Amino acid sequence: MSTSKQTHNHDEIKRWVESHDGVPAIIKGTGNGKGDGVLRIHFPGHSDDDDKFSKVSWADFFEEFDKNKLDFLYQEKKQDGEPSTFHKFVERK
């Protein structure tokens, strides 16, 4: 059975992302300054769109994440027990 978790804890988010070989990123061309833009977790080499993403530091990522009052919704495993990279950003309540 797959279950989703939701958090805004920086350490928990960083742990999940790095354990799934992801990096904090923004979509190129969507921001006006350093570190801002549409946030994403990118999994280099697992997408045909690698050139659309710009890696950012965790500090810049979390600054934008907190400024926009986001939570991170994620899944550890798929229903079949395989590791999952499902995630999305949702409005913090």
C-alpha positions, -999 to 999 in steps of 0.1 A, spaced: 0 0 0 14 34 -9 9 64 13 18 100 9 34 123 35 33 160 37 59 183 54 77 216 53 106 203 74 137 212 54 158 182 67 130 158 58 126 172 23 164 172 17 167 136 30 140 124 6 153 143 -24 189 132 -20 179 96 -12 161 95 -46 191 111 -64 172 144 -69 184 180 -68 167 213 -60 160 232 -92 140 259 -108 125 259 -143 148 281 -164 133 314 -175 106 315 -148 122 339 -123 134 374 -120 164 370 -97 188 347 -79 171 315 -68 136 325 -77 114 309 -102 91 278 -104 105 253 -80 110 217 -89 128 186 -77 148 174 -107 161 139 -112 190 144 -137 192 118 -164 157 106 -158 140 132 -181 141 143 -217 139 178 -204 172 181 -184 180 213 -202 148 230 -188 161 229 -153 186 250 -134 201 235 -102 199 258 -72 214 257 -37 193 243 -9 195 277 8 179 294 -23 154 266 -28 142 268 8 141 306 8 116 305 -21 98 274 -7 92 292 27 84 326 10 56 309 -9 44 290 22 46 256 5 45 221 18 61 191 2 38 162 -6 57 130 -13 56 92 -15 83 68 -2 71 37 -21 47 28 -49 18 5 -42 40 -24 -55 67 -16 -29 91 0 -54 107 33 -45 87 63 -57 97 97 -69 61 111 -68 61 145 -52 45 179 -55 44 212 -39 11 222 -22 -1 253 -3 8 251 34 -23 251 56 
